[in-house]
Amino acid sequence: MSIAAHYPHIVVDATGDARIDQTRYKVLHLAAEHYHHGWTAEELLRQHPDLRPEQVYAALAYFYDRYDDLIAQMESSAAAAEAARQAHGLSRDELLKRAGSGTP
């Protein structure tokens, strides 16, 4: 049985990405910080002081309600980034070195 959920602070844009209403943040961005870094809602609020608690908690509720799909998106994005790095023959360390030196 599927239950439709309403998230008052979440909107889905034309591309299908869930975003925190009236902000630049994608739910996937906050979900990735929560998942990969172990950041709690409180830490997310410290890291993003322009967000309100109700927005962060709505994003986390959305994430956990769609956990498998959003984890798959994170993994797909990471795989695509790694493939692009390998296609250009650059290691992560080389990219970081370039970013630090300002070399394109």
Buried (B, 14 or more C-beta within 10 A) or exposed (E): EEEEEEBEBBBEEEEEEBBBEEBEBBBBBBBBBBBEEEBEBEBBBEEBEEBBEEBBBBBBBBBEEBEEEBBEBBEEEEEEEEEEBEEEEBEEEEEEEEEEEEEE
